[in-house]
């Protein structure tokens, strides 16, 4: 996986927050969210809330129900990028961002998009570089139960999987 860090000369910090920094990769023009402090596995990084609510998905929303999608507050959480080897989890039941592994300052916060999205507004080819990369990311509905069992999933996605299995 290509890991952008605070010491990467092609990246610059464009906004600082209590626990995270938003970086701009000048080579790719992509933004990402990175730890500003250390976190232990399972630690709550921050609470979040719904900034806006809508019935349809966009590339900036997180799905919380069948026709329920939210944008996140604080808004800098929009810079959480996808990885098939995620470092954080968005718990939409408790509205907490949690660390999935030990993290040090500079580590990128990434989450597994299908952990919150049943169908994605904008599927894409993943370039995370992880050995278990799934390649095409287009929502949990397109993945096998075996694949999904390797990831921490929101209560909503787990409910959708159970419903799919009962059909």
C-alpha positions in Angstrom: 0.0 0.0 0.0 1.2 3.5 -0.8 1.2 5.3 2.5 1.2 9.0 2.6 2.6 10.4 5.8 3.4 13.7 7.3 7.1 13.2 6.3 6.2 12.6 2.6 7.7 15.5 0.7 4.9 15.3 -2.0 2.2 15.9 0.7 1.4 18.9 2.7 -0.9 19.4 5.8 -3.8 21.6 4.7 -5.8 21.5 7.9 -5.0 20.5 11.5 -7.5 19.1 14.0 -7.2 17.8 17.6 -6.6 14.1 16.5 -6.1 14.3 12.8 -4.6 16.2 9.9 -5.9 16.5 6.3 -3.1 16.1 3.8 -3.0 17.0 0.2 -0.8 14.8 -2.0 0.6 17.4 -4.5 1.5 14.6 -7.0 -2.1 13.2 -7.2 -4.1 16.2 -5.9 -5.8 13.7 -3.5 -6.7 14.5 0.1 -6.5 12.1 3.0 -6.9 12.0 6.7 -4.0 11.1 9.0 -3.6 10.5 12.7 -2.1 13.4 14.6 -1.7 11.3 17.8 -1.4 7.6 18.6 -4.4 5.3 19.0 -4.7 1.8 20.4 -6.8 -0.9 18.7 -10.5 -0.5 19.5 -10.0 3.0 20.8 -12.7 5.6 20.0 -11.0 8.2 17.9 -13.9 10.6 17.9 -17.7 11.0 18.0 -19.4 12.1 14.8 -22.9 13.1 13.9 -25.0 13.6 10.8 -24.4 17.0 9.2 -27.1 16.4 6.5 -29.5 13.5 5.9 -30.8 12.4 2.5 -32.5 9.4 0.8 -30.0 8.8 -1.9 -26.3 8.0 -1.8 -23.5 10.3 -3.1 -19.7 9.7 -3.0 -19.6 11.8 0.2 -22.4 10.1 2.2 -22.4 7.2 4.6 -25.4 4.8 4.6 -27.2 4.4 7.8 -30.4 2.7 6.6 -32.2 1.5 3.5 -32.9 5.0 2.2 -30.9 6.9 4.8 -27.6 8.5 4.0 -25.7 11.1 6.0 -22.8 13.4 5.5 -20.4 13.5 8.5 -19.7 16.2 11.0 -17.0 17.0 11.6 -16.8 17.6 7.9 -13.1 16.8 7.6 -14.1 13.1 8.1 -15.0 13.3 4.4 -11.3 12.7 3.7 -11.4 9.1 5.0 -10.3 7.1 2.0 -11.1 3.4 1.2 -8.8 0.5 1.8 -9.2 -3.2 1.7 -7.1 -3.2 4.8 -8.9 -0.5 6.8 -7.4 1.2 9.8 -10.7 2.6 11.2 -14.3 1.8 11.4 -17.3 4.1 11.2 -19.8 2.8 13.8 -23.1 4.3 12.6 -25.0 2.9 15.6 -22.9 4.6 18.2 -21.8 7.4 15.9 -18.1 6.8 16.7 -15.0 6.5 14.6 -12.9 3.6 16.1 -9.4 2.5 15.5 -9.1 -1.1 14.1 -5.3 -1.3 14.8 -2.6 0.5 16.6 -1.9 3.8 14.9 0.9 6.3 15.1 1.0 10.0 14.1 1.1 10.2 10.3 -0.8 6.9 9.7 -3.7 7.3 7.3 -7.2 6.7 8.5 -8.9 4.4 6.0 -12.1 2.5 6.1 -13.7 -0.3 4.1 -16.4 1.5 2.1 -18.7 -1.7 1.8 -18.7 -1.7 5.7 -21.2 1.1 5.4 -22.5 1.0 1.8 -24.9 -1.6 0.4 -24.8 0.0 -3.1 -22.4 2.7 -3.9 -23.2 5.9 -5.8 -19.8 5.7 -7.6 -18.1 2.3 -7.8 -14.4 2.4 -8.5 -11.3 0.2 -9.0 -9.3 0.1 -5.8 -5.6 0.8 -5.8 -4.9 0.2 -2.1 -2.2 -2.2 -2.9 -3.1 -4.7 -0.1 -2.5 -8.3 -1.0 -6.2 -9.0 -0.4 -7.4 -6.1 -2.5 -10.9 -6.7 -3.8 -10.2 -4.6 -7.0 -13.8 -3.4 -7.8 -15.5 -1.6 -4.9 -19.2 -1.2 -5.5 -20.9 -2.0 -2.2 -21.5 -4.9 0.2 -24.4 -6.3 -1.9 -21.8 -7.3 -4.5 -19.6 -9.2 -2.1 -19.8 -12.8 -0.8 -20.7 -13.5 2.8 -17.2 -15.1 3.1 -15.6 -11.9 2.0 -17.7 -9.7 4.2 -17.0 -11.9 7.2 -13.4 -10.7 7.1 -14.5 -7.1 7.9 -16.2 -5.2 10.7 -19.6 -4.1 9.3 -22.1 -1.6 10.5 -25.3 -2.9 12.1 -27.2 -1.9 8.9 -24.9 -3.8 6.6 -25.1 -6.9 8.8 -28.9 -6.6 8.7 -28.8 -6.4 4.9 -26.6 -9.5 4.7 -28.9 -11.5 7.0 -31.9 -10.4 4.9 -30.1 -11.4 1.7 -29.3 -14.9 3.2 -32.9 -15.5 4.1 -34.1 -15.0 0.5 
